[in-house]
Amino acid sequence: MKIGAEMAKEHQMDTVQSTKEVEYKMSIKLLEILKRRGIITEVEYAQIDALNRQSFSPALSKVYV
């Protein structure tokens, strides 16, 4: 059984993946603003979000859903 530092190291993200996570989160914030202002619908939000998950490939995408 792995514990402590070994387990943390196994689950660390590299710089590229961390950048993808940040970019994805920024895209979500922008989509939320557009939806709140009535510029896009809930359906459009979901479609764009699905495309963004494909583009950014965030490792934590299952957490965001």
C-alpha positions in Angstrom: 0.0 0.0 0.0 1.4 3.4 -1.0 1.2 6.2 1.5 2.1 9.8 1.8 4.6 11.2 -0.7 4.5 8.2 -2.9 0.8 8.4 -3.4 0.9 12.2 -3.9 3.6 11.9 -6.5 1.6 9.3 -8.4 -1.4 11.7 -8.7 0.6 14.9 -9.5 -0.2 16.8 -12.7 2.5 18.1 -14.9 2.6 21.7 -16.0 0.8 21.0 -19.3 -2.1 19.2 -17.6 -2.3 21.9 -15.0 -2.5 24.6 -17.7 -5.3 22.6 -19.4 -7.2 22.5 -16.1 -6.9 26.3 -15.7 -7.9 27.0 -19.3 -11.0 24.7 -18.9 -12.0 26.4 -15.7 -11.7 29.8 -17.4 -13.9 28.7 -20.3 -16.5 27.5 -17.7 -16.5 30.9 -16.0 -17.0 32.7 -19.4 -19.8 30.3 -20.3 -21.6 31.0 -17.0 -21.4 34.7 -17.7 -22.9 34.3 -21.2 -25.7 32.1 -19.8 -26.5 34.4 -17.0 -26.7 37.3 -19.4 -29.0 35.4 -21.6 -26.6 35.3 -24.5 -26.6 31.5 -24.7 -29.2 28.9 -23.6 -28.7 26.0 -21.2 -28.6 23.7 -24.3 -25.9 25.8 -26.0 -24.0 25.9 -22.7 -24.0 22.1 -22.5 -22.9 21.7 -26.1 -20.0 24.2 -25.8 -18.9 22.7 -22.5 -18.8 19.2 -24.2 -16.6 20.7 -26.9 -14.4 22.4 -24.4 -13.9 19.2 -22.5 -12.7 17.6 -25.7 -10.4 20.5 -26.6 -8.8 21.0 -23.2 -9.0 17.4 -22.1 -9.0 18.3 -18.4 -8.1 15.3 -16.1 -10.7 16.4 -13.6 -13.6 16.7 -16.2 -15.7 14.1 -14.4 -15.5 16.3 -11.2 -16.8 19.3 -13.2 -19.9 17.6 -14.5 
